[in-house]
Amino acid sequence: QVQLVESGGGLGQPGGSLRLSCAASGSTFSISAMGWYRQLPGKQRELVATMTSGGNTNYADSVKGRFTISRDNAKRTVYLQMNSLTPGDTAVYFCNVQPVFGRAYWGQGTQVTVSS
């Protein structure tokens, strides 16, 4: 069984920053990709950023230059540094972990609200 524990969401100011963390625990497995997705109100879940075990990254156009994904493989943790926040970033953010074998796992989601 795999557990993903997310933290770091909350209220952010426009132009401000927040940092999300997601730690994977439970069964021992090799992780391929780790990433973040978000679901805006009334919208489908969308990719924010992903990072492979080799360090290759992929970002949504809407967050390029503002968000940075990183990971600590030893801690099995992925981070999302979010800078220059806008109200359009308000969403529930979900951590995603893709093992080398088997299905992907999702975190429970953490609310990010950007408002003055």
Biotite code that builds the C-alpha atoms (Angstrom):
import biotite.structure as struc

atoms = struc.array([
    struc.Atom([0.000, 0.000, 0.000], chain_id="A", res_id=1, res_name="GLN", atom_name="CA", element="C"),
    struc.Atom([1.275, 3.440, -0.921], chain_id="A", res_id=2, res_name="VAL", atom_name="CA", element="C"),
    struc.Atom([0.433, 6.622, 0.920], chain_id="A", res_id=3, res_name="GLN", atom_name="CA", element="C"),
    struc.Atom([0.997, 10.114, -0.394], chain_id="A", res_id=4, res_name="LEU", atom_name="CA", element="C"),
    struc.Atom([0.925, 12.903, 2.156], chain_id="A", res_id=5, res_name="VAL", atom_name="CA", element="C"),
    struc.Atom([0.626, 16.423, 0.803], chain_id="A", res_id=6, res_name="GLU", atom_name="CA", element="C"),
    struc.Atom([1.298, 19.609, 2.700], chain_id="A", res_id=7, res_name="SER", atom_name="CA", element="C"),
    struc.Atom([1.846, 23.291, 2.122], chain_id="A", res_id=8, res_name="GLY", atom_name="CA", element="C"),
    struc.Atom([-1.435, 24.447, 0.663], chain_id="A", res_id=9, res_name="GLY", atom_name="CA", element="C"),
    struc.Atom([-3.463, 27.319, 2.006], chain_id="A", res_id=10, res_name="GLY", atom_name="CA", element="C"),
    struc.Atom([-4.022, 30.975, 1.336], chain_id="A", res_id=11, res_name="LEU", atom_name="CA", element="C"),
    struc.Atom([-1.553, 32.910, -0.770], chain_id="A", res_id=12, res_name="GLY", atom_name="CA", element="C"),
    struc.Atom([-1.419, 36.536, -1.779], chain_id="A", res_id=13, res_name="GLN", atom_name="CA", element="C"),
    struc.Atom([-1.389, 37.608, -5.432], chain_id="A", res_id=14, res_name="PRO", atom_name="CA", element="C"),
    struc.Atom([2.244, 37.914, -6.367], chain_id="A", res_id=15, res_name="GLY", atom_name="CA", element="C"),
    struc.Atom([3.231, 35.797, -3.410], chain_id="A", res_id=16, res_name="GLY", atom_name="CA", element="C"),
    struc.Atom([4.619, 32.301, -3.031], chain_id="A", res_id=17, res_name="SER", atom_name="CA", element="C"),
    struc.Atom([3.645, 28.936, -1.654], chain_id="A", res_id=18, res_name="LEU", atom_name="CA", element="C"),
    struc.Atom([5.469, 25.632, -1.545], chain_id="A", res_id=19, res_name="ARG", atom_name="CA", element="C"),
    struc.Atom([3.786, 22.268, -1.757], chain_id="A", res_id=20, res_name="LEU", atom_name="CA", element="C"),
    struc.Atom([5.312, 18.996, -0.613], chain_id="A", res_id=21, res_name="SER", atom_name="CA", element="C"),
    struc.Atom([4.281, 15.401, -1.198], chain_id="A", res_id=22, res_name="CYS", atom_name="CA", element="C"),
    struc.Atom([5.943, 12.473, 0.545], chain_id="A", res_id=23, res_name="ALA", atom_name="CA", element="C"),
    struc.Atom([5.435, 8.885, -0.591], chain_id="A", res_id=24, res_name="ALA", atom_name="CA", element="C"),
    struc.Atom([5.525, 6.094, 1.964], chain_id="A", res_id=25, res_name="SER", atom_name="CA", element="C"),
    struc.Atom([4.377, 2.527, 2.353], chain_id="A", res_id=26, res_name="GLY", atom_name="CA", element="C"),
    struc.Atom([5.344, -0.251, -0.007], chain_id="A", res_id=27, res_name="SER", atom_name="CA", element="C"),
    struc.Atom([8.835, -0.255, -1.389], chain_id="A", res_id=28, res_name="THR", atom_name="CA", element="C"),
    struc.Atom([8.743, 0.544, -5.069], chain_id="A", res_id=29, res_name="PHE", atom_name="CA", element="C"),
    struc.Atom([10.827, 2.344, -7.627], chain_id="A", res_id=30, res_name="SER", atom_name="CA", element="C"),
    struc.Atom([9.400, 5.647, -8.687], chain_id="A", res_id=31, res_name="ILE", atom_name="CA", element="C"),
    struc.Atom([9.461, 6.724, -12.290], chain_id="A", res_id=32, res_name="SER", atom_name="CA", element="C"),
    struc.Atom([7.791, 10.115, -12.444], chain_id="A", res_id=33, res_name="ALA", atom_name="CA", element="C"),
    struc.Atom([6.428, 12.408, -9.764], chain_id="A", res_id=34, res_name="MET", atom_name="CA", element="C"),
    struc.Atom([4.294, 15.418, -10.387], chain_id="A", res_id=35, res_name="GLY", atom_name="CA", element="C"),
    struc.Atom([1.521, 17.805, -9.590], chain_id="A", res_id=36, res_name="TRP", atom_name="CA", element="C"),
    struc.Atom([-1.886, 18.273, -11.125], chain_id="A", res_id=37, res_name="TYR", atom_name="CA", element="C"),
    struc.Atom([-4.625, 20.693, -10.221], chain_id="A", res_id=38, res_name="ARG", atom_name="CA", element="C"),
    struc.Atom([-8.351, 20.964, -10.536], chain_id="A", res_id=39, res_name="GLN", atom_name="CA", element="C"),
    struc.Atom([-9.826, 24.411, -10.871], chain_id="A", res_id=40, res_name="LEU", atom_name="CA", element="C"),
    struc.Atom([-13.444, 24.956, -9.817], chain_id="A", res_id=41, res_name="PRO", atom_name="CA", element="C"),
    struc.Atom([-15.754, 23.442, -12.408], chain_id="A", res_id=42, res_name="GLY", atom_name="CA", element="C"),
    struc.Atom([-12.864, 22.189, -14.541], chain_id="A", res_id=43, res_name="LYS", atom_name="CA", element="C"),
    struc.Atom([-11.161, 18.884, -15.209], chain_id="A", res_id=44, res_name="GLN", atom_name="CA", element="C"),
    struc.Atom([-7.911, 17.954, -13.518], chain_id="A", res_id=45, res_name="ARG", atom_name="CA", element="C"),
    struc.Atom([-4.924, 19.287, -15.451], chain_id="A", res_id=46, res_name="GLU", atom_name="CA", element="C"),
    struc.Atom([-1.190, 18.815, -15.431], chain_id="A", res_id=47, res_name="LEU", atom_name="CA", element="C"),
    struc.Atom([0.875, 21.413, -13.609], chain_id="A", res_id=48, res_name="VAL", atom_name="CA", element="C"),
    struc.Atom([4.362, 19.919, -13.629], chain_id="A", res_id=49, res_name="ALA", atom_name="CA", element="C"),
    struc.Atom([6.080, 16.546, -13.696], chain_id="A", res_id=50, res_name="THR", atom_name="CA", element="C"),
    struc.Atom([9.617, 15.340, -13.192], chain_id="A", res_id=51, res_name="MET", atom_name="CA", element="C"),
    struc.Atom([11.100, 12.003, -14.190], chain_id="A", res_id=52, res_name="THR", atom_name="CA", element="C"),
    struc.Atom([13.619, 10.075, -12.138], chain_id="A", res_id=53, res_name="SER", atom_name="CA", element="C"),
    struc.Atom([16.243, 11.362, -14.523], chain_id="A", res_id=54, res_name="GLY", atom_name="CA", element="C"),
    struc.Atom([15.333, 14.961, -13.804], chain_id="A", res_id=55, res_name="GLY", atom_name="CA", element="C"),
    struc.Atom([13.442, 15.788, -16.979], chain_id="A", res_id=56, res_name="ASN", atom_name="CA", element="C"),
    struc.Atom([10.641, 18.253, -16.320], chain_id="A", res_id=57, res_name="THR", atom_name="CA", element="C"),
    struc.Atom([7.421, 19.180, -18.038], chain_id="A", res_id=58, res_name="ASN", atom_name="CA", element="C"),
    struc.Atom([5.346, 22.239, -17.174], chain_id="A", res_id=59, res_name="TYR", atom_name="CA", element="C"),
    struc.Atom([1.961, 23.546, -18.180], chain_id="A", res_id=60, res_name="ALA", atom_name="CA", element="C"),
    struc.Atom([2.330, 26.712, -20.240], chain_id="A", res_id=61, res_name="ASP", atom_name="CA", element="C"),
    struc.Atom([0.332, 28.628, -17.650], chain_id="A", res_id=62, res_name="SER", atom_name="CA", element="C"),
    struc.Atom([2.923, 28.053, -14.922], chain_id="A", res_id=63, res_name="VAL", atom_name="CA", element="C"),
    struc.Atom([6.196, 28.140, -16.861], chain_id="A", res_id=64, res_name="LYS", atom_name="CA", element="C"),
    struc.Atom([8.597, 30.625, -15.354], chain_id="A", res_id=65, res_name="GLY", atom_name="CA", element="C"),
    struc.Atom([6.586, 30.846, -12.138], chain_id="A", res_id=66, res_name="ARG", atom_name="CA", element="C"),
    struc.Atom([6.460, 27.306, -10.724], chain_id="A", res_id=67, res_name="PHE", atom_name="CA", element="C"),
    struc.Atom([9.390, 24.975, -10.130], chain_id="A", res_id=68, res_name="THR", atom_name="CA", element="C"),
    struc.Atom([9.139, 21.262, -9.484], chain_id="A", res_id=69, res_name="ILE", atom_name="CA", element="C"),
    struc.Atom([11.864, 19.392, -7.633], chain_id="A", res_id=70, res_name="SER", atom_name="CA", element="C"),
    struc.Atom([12.246, 16.058, -5.936], chain_id="A", res_id=71, res_name="ARG", atom_name="CA", element="C"),
    struc.Atom([14.320, 14.363, -3.283], chain_id="A", res_id=72, res_name="ASP", atom_name="CA", element="C"),
    struc.Atom([14.602, 10.751, -4.352], chain_id="A", res_id=73, res_name="ASN", atom_name="CA", element="C"),
    struc.Atom([16.086, 9.626, -1.051], chain_id="A", res_id=74, res_name="ALA", atom_name="CA", element="C"),
    struc.Atom([13.087, 11.065, 0.797], chain_id="A", res_id=75, res_name="LYS", atom_name="CA", element="C"),
    struc.Atom([10.656, 10.021, -1.946], chain_id="A", res_id=76, res_name="ARG", atom_name="CA", element="C"),
    struc.Atom([9.322, 13.555, -1.863], chain_id="A", res_id=77, res_name="THR", atom_name="CA", element="C"),
    struc.Atom([8.297, 15.943, -4.591], chain_id="A", res_id=78, res_name="VAL", atom_name="CA", element="C"),
    struc.Atom([7.995, 19.698, -4.165], chain_id="A", res_id=79, res_name="TYR", atom_name="CA", element="C"),
    struc.Atom([6.264, 22.463, -6.074], chain_id="A", res_id=80, res_name="LEU", atom_name="CA", element="C"),
    struc.Atom([7.552, 25.984, -5.528], chain_id="A", res_id=81, res_name="GLN", atom_name="CA", element="C"),
    struc.Atom([4.884, 28.400, -6.689], chain_id="A", res_id=82, res_name="MET", atom_name="CA", element="C"),
    struc.Atom([5.899, 32.018, -7.207], chain_id="A", res_id=83, res_name="ASN", atom_name="CA", element="C"),
    struc.Atom([4.104, 35.034, -8.641], chain_id="A", res_id=84, res_name="SER", atom_name="CA", element="C"),
    struc.Atom([0.779, 33.528, -7.708], chain_id="A", res_id=85, res_name="LEU", atom_name="CA", element="C"),
    struc.Atom([-2.377, 34.771, -9.368], chain_id="A", res_id=86, res_name="THR", atom_name="CA", element="C"),
    struc.Atom([-6.036, 34.178, -8.523], chain_id="A", res_id=87, res_name="PRO", atom_name="CA", element="C"),
    struc.Atom([-6.090, 31.877, -11.546], chain_id="A", res_id=88, res_name="GLY", atom_name="CA", element="C"),
    struc.Atom([-3.883, 29.464, -9.627], chain_id="A", res_id=89, res_name="ASP", atom_name="CA", element="C"),
    struc.Atom([-6.667, 28.858, -7.121], chain_id="A", res_id=90, res_name="THR", atom_name="CA", element="C"),
    struc.Atom([-7.369, 25.124, -7.267], chain_id="A", res_id=91, res_name="ALA", atom_name="CA", element="C"),
    struc.Atom([-7.046, 21.831, -5.487], chain_id="A", res_id=92, res_name="VAL", atom_name="CA", element="C"),
    struc.Atom([-3.552, 20.509, -6.138], chain_id="A", res_id=93, res_name="TYR", atom_name="CA", element="C"),
    struc.Atom([-2.942, 16.775, -6.353], chain_id="A", res_id=94, res_name="PHE", atom_name="CA", element="C"),
    struc.Atom([0.329, 14.933, -6.072], chain_id="A", res_id=95, res_name="CYS", atom_name="CA", element="C"),
    struc.Atom([0.895, 12.078, -8.523], chain_id="A", res_id=96, res_name="ASN", atom_name="CA", element="C"),
    struc.Atom([3.449, 9.298, -8.297], chain_id="A", res_id=97, res_name="VAL", atom_name="CA", element="C"),
    struc.Atom([4.059, 6.877, -11.141], chain_id="A", res_id=98, res_name="GLN", atom_name="CA", element="C"),
    struc.Atom([5.937, 3.730, -10.150], chain_id="A", res_id=99, res_name="PRO", atom_name="CA", element="C"),
    struc.Atom([8.192, 2.002, -12.657], chain_id="A", res_id=100, res_name="VAL", atom_name="CA", element="C"),
    struc.Atom([5.675, -0.838, -12.649], chain_id="A", res_id=101, res_name="PHE", atom_name="CA", element="C"),
    struc.Atom([1.995, -0.642, -11.885], chain_id="A", res_id=102, res_name="GLY", atom_name="CA", element="C"),
    struc.Atom([-0.578, 2.048, -11.622], chain_id="A", res_id=103, res_name="ARG", atom_name="CA", element="C"),
    struc.Atom([-0.111, 5.640, -10.589], chain_id="A", res_id=104, res_name="ALA", atom_name="CA", element="C"),
    struc.Atom([-1.059, 6.911, -7.143], chain_id="A", res_id=105, res_name="TYR", atom_name="CA", element="C"),
    struc.Atom([-2.751, 10.161, -6.205], chain_id="A", res_id=106, res_name="TRP", atom_name="CA", element="C"),
    struc.Atom([-2.617, 12.274, -3.085], chain_id="A", res_id=107, res_name="GLY", atom_name="CA", element="C"),
    struc.Atom([-5.752, 13.435, -1.349], chain_id="A", res_id=108, res_name="GLN", atom_name="CA", element="C"),
    struc.Atom([-5.422, 16.957, -2.680], chain_id="A", res_id=109, res_name="GLY", atom_name="CA", element="C"),
    struc.Atom([-4.553, 20.225, -1.006], chain_id="A", res_id=110, res_name="THR", atom_name="CA", element="C"),
    struc.Atom([-6.426, 23.473, -1.488], chain_id="A", res_id=111, res_name="GLN", atom_name="CA", element="C"),
    struc.Atom([-4.540, 26.510, -2.740], chain_id="A", res_id=112, res_name="VAL", atom_name="CA", element="C"),
    struc.Atom([-6.411, 29.798, -2.675], chain_id="A", res_id=113, res_name="THR", atom_name="CA", element="C"),
    struc.Atom([-4.885, 32.979, -4.033], chain_id="A", res_id=114, res_name="VAL", atom_name="CA", element="C"),
    struc.Atom([-6.667, 36.063, -2.843], chain_id="A", res_id=115, res_name="SER", atom_name="CA", element="C"),
    struc.Atom([-5.977, 39.447, -1.329], chain_id="A", res_id=116, res_name="SER", atom_name="CA", element="C"),
])
